[in-house]
Amino acid sequence: MSDKADKGGNQCGCLTPEQLRILREHGTERPGSSPLNSEKRAGEYRCAGCGTPLFYSGTKYESGSGWPSFYDAIPGALGTTTDTSHGMTRTEVHCAHCNGHLGHVFPDGPPPTGLRYCMNGLALTFVPRDGAS
């Protein structure tokens, strides 16, 4: 998203209706639907709402959940809140800059953190590292 957008808006019109539903209305995409599930190049994953770097590709792993998963985030990039929707208690993850909903974090990930950041692919953009193939 360009600098023209405010912290919670879409003034530049850069987001699709589905991205808006996920980022601003706490929606979820269908499991297995994100092309980012198969992304293997070196680079970083950024917030689709504001462009803030959130995850490095080296922390991405195949969790089998159907959503892009990471075991660690870039320090200071994420915020969390308690989500009690759907009859359960989960930890919701949002962008620390624009507060866009990204997904949830669970304590069943791999070492070294033991965390699984289960993210909506539409809430992310991937930026390959220069020369990554």
N, C-alpha and C positions, 0 to 999 in steps of 0.2 A: 504494500500500500504506500502511496506517496506521502510526503510530508504535508500535503494539503488536507489530509483527513485528521479529525480530532481523535482523542484517545478511544472513543467508543463508536465512532461513526464510520461512514463509508462515503464520504463526500466526493471522492474521486471516482466512485463507481467501479473500483477495481475488483470487488468481491462478487461472486456469483450468488444467486439467491440461496443455494445450498450452503455455501460458506457462511453467509450471514446467519442462517438458521443454526449452524453449529457454533460459530464463534460468539454470537450475540444472544441466542436463545437457548443455549446449552443443549443443542441437538447432538445426535450421533449418526454417523454414516453406517451403511451396511458393512458387516465384517467381510473382508476379502475384496472390497471394491476399490481400494486405493492402489494406484500405480506405484506409490512409494513403498508398498510392501516388498516389491522386488528390486528396489533401488540398491545398488551395490557400490556405486562410485564413492570416492573420497569427497568430502565436502561438509556442509553444515545445513541443518534444518532450521528454518526461520518461521516466525509467526506469519501466517498469511494475512493477518489483520494489520500489522504494523511493520513487519520486516525485522523485528528483533531476533538475533541469533538465539536459539534455544538448546539445540543438541548438536554435538559433533558426530559425524558418521561412524567413528570408531566405537561409539557406545550403543549403536543400533544392533539388535539381534532378532532372530526369528523366535518369537514366543509361542507361535501356534494359535494365537488369539484371533487372527484375522485383521489386526490393526498394526501399524508401525509401532514397534516397541523399542525402548531404550532403557539402559540400566543406570544412566546418570545424565544430568543436565548441566548446562553451562552455569556456573555459579551466579546467583542473583537474577537469573532469567525467568524463573517461575515463581508463582505464588500458589498456595493451596487453600481450600476451604472444605468444610465438612458438607457432604451431599447426602441427604437422607431421603431422596426421591426413590421411587420404585421399591419401597418397603425394605430398604437396606441402608447401611451406613458405609459410605465410601469416601475417599479423599479425592476431591476434584482438583484438577490442575488447570491453572490459567496463566496467560502471559502476564508477567509482572509489569510490563509497560502499558499495554492497552486493555488488560483484564479480559481478553478474549478466552472463551472456553476452549480447551485443547483436548481434554480427556480426563483420565483418572490415573492414580498411581497405586500400585498394590505391593505388598511385602513378600511377593513370591518370585522375585527376579533372581538373576545369576549373581555370583560374586563379581566385583568386590562389594557392591552396595546392597545386594539382596532386593533391589527394587525393580519393578516393572512399570515404567511410564508407558501406558497404553494410550496412544494418541490417535485422534482422528486425522487421517491423511489430508483431508480438505482444509484442515486448520493450519497446515504446514506448507511451506514451499521449500524446495531443495535447491541449493546453490552449490554446484560442483566446484571443487578446488581447481585452480588453474592447472590445466594439463591432465585432469582426471579423465579416465576413459572407462 
